[in-house]
């Protein structure tokens, strides 16, 4: 069951009225239980067996939270949170990285001449395990730090971790931000229906039209056989992937935020025009904000942040992004992607501290040049992120030097798609707020006509079916 599909629409049209009916009947606990049940129906549409992993994660973190709160102020609480974090990471590591490390160990044994091989396991990766594991860690750590005033009932913890809008691809919701929303029933007077519907429609268009067509007509063709294309096609393909991954992932976040908003719950914004960043630090303030802030608060700062001198700061930046790369997948290419961003952040900070100690603002020309430079560095890193393996990434990089072949992929249709994707990226948030105001001024029949026109446009312009969101694999 994927967001922009008929099956999800039917699922949501059943879930939404039931949840609000229970709010109207003042059955707050039943309201939460109904959403939890819907969340497990949603997750079980992929795998009933793997839903047990999600349930086990919920039960473990709820129990750990009760112990941490009961032992607060004592050394036992610190031991409990350390064990809870290690167990969460251990489960994530087993499902996501066991075979990766076994493969590396087998290569080492072969190099050492050992006549023995460790057997790989047939492990099925639970959908969204990286996201719900990070949310479980957020719950126990926020309790230990005091960001949550008390442990929460099982029903609240279960809804926080299992809530279907953010379950499989984020945004990563903080326990300290979401759990207080569960203390009182959602207020229908504070639900921005127009804005929620607009976010959903905006996200569906970005995914079904822009991201899907770019993937099918440009990016997938280029990355399947990069050696068959010249530098012009490869460069446009890399730009195409930069637009595709933004439109694909930000679309999921937009739909998730809109779906949650219509149920009366708030998620933070997850993207803020990342390709207009004038530094890598600024890029990570704008790209996948829920992950970058999670890494900052739960990894970078516990490592010491910038509190122990310059060298330690640079190492902490590099290590945080290296682990952030590994979080995306058990592959050398993701490690390289994370290492490039971590090294770039460290070098950028060193340059700023060495040559611009007073942090004077950039002039207009310098800022434009910085934005262009950061964008192209990010695009270079996307090569490793998208490529099947390091060998294919090398083919793309070396192919960029060959401009002797005529273009085979660039068409007016694709250039229009790239332009639309860029315009959607640079659209200010105030546009949707303005459209929301217009929605409230329109009569009901006018809203119906606009909604039907939007659905018809997406249906006509979108391709057949709906490709999985890129971040489903993480």
Buried (B, 14 or more C-beta within 10 A) or exposed (E): BBBBEEEBEEBBEEBBEBBBEBBEEEBBEBBBBBBBEBBBBBBBBBBEEBBEBBBEBBEBBBBBBBBBBEBBEEEEBEEBBEBBBEBBEEBBBEBBBBBBEBEEEBEEBEEEEEEEEEEEEEEEBBBBBBBBBBBBBBBBBBBBEEBBEEBBEBBBBBBBBBBBBBBBBBBBBBBBBBBEBBEEBBEEEEBBBBBBBBBBBBBBBBBBBBBBBBBEBBBBBBBEEBEEBBBBBBBBBBBBBBBBBBBBBBBBBBBBBBBBBBBBBBBBBBBBBBBBBBBBBBBBBBBBBBBBBBBBBBBBBEBEBBEEEEEBBBBBBBBBBBBBBBBBBBBBBBBBBBBBBBBBBBBBBBEEEEEEEEEEEBEEEEBEEBBEEBBEBBBBBBBBBBBEEBEBBBBBBEBBEEEEBEBEBBEEEBEEBBEBBBEBBEEEEEEBEEBBEEBEEEEEEEBEEBEEEBEEEBEEBBEEEBBEBBBBEB
